[in-house]
Amino acid sequence: MVRFTKAQIASILATGIDFLVTLLLVKSLDNLFAMPKSDTWYLSSALGNISGGISNFLINRFWVFQAREAKWHHQAGRYILVWVGNLVLNVSVLFVLTHYTGMNYLLAKIVVSVGIAIFYNYVLQKRFVFK
């Protein structure tokens, strides 16, 4: 239970980084380029997700799973596979929720992030990435 709690704290920290980068980029891209708002949301979300993913890998490796002994590049390779699935799920479900339901992109991002953190990320990181 301690590891699960630590993983959720790491996920919250990484999600905070993801959201911060996403929000900063949405504001910056809106001001810098004449991009449609929906394109700004998706690009910003993808780049935020990348930032959160890197942060999450490092926090999990060193603090949550304390997997310093294993070769980092093996873990990173497995993490990238899981993370690509995470990215595809995040962006795809975000698109569906904002495009087809009209849900606010930030609310949709919260819903998507929580679901993926609990049902996808933790399970695969524990059993596959940092085993």
C-alpha positions, 0 to 999 in steps of 0.5 A: 500500500505504501508503494501505491501511495507513493506512485499516486504522489508521483503521478500527481506531481507529474500530472501537475507538471503536465498541466502546468506545461499544457496551460502555459503552452495553450496561453503562449501558442494562442498569443504567438500563432494564429492556430485554431483553439482545438489545435492549440489544446492538442499540441499543448496537451501532447507536449505537457504529457511528454514533460509529465512522462519524463518527470514521472519516470525519474520519480518512479525510478528513484523514489517509488520503486527504488529501481536504481540497480537495474539498467536505466536504459532497459527501464526507459525502453519499457517506460517509453512503450507504456508512455506511448500508450499513455500518450495515445490514450490521453490525446485520443480520449481528450479529442473525443471528449472535447470534440464530440461532447463539447467538454471543456479541455481542462475538465476533460484532461482531468478526467482522462488523467485520473482514469489512466493513472489508476487503471493503466500507468500504475499497473504497467509500471509495477508489473512491466517497467520497474519489475 
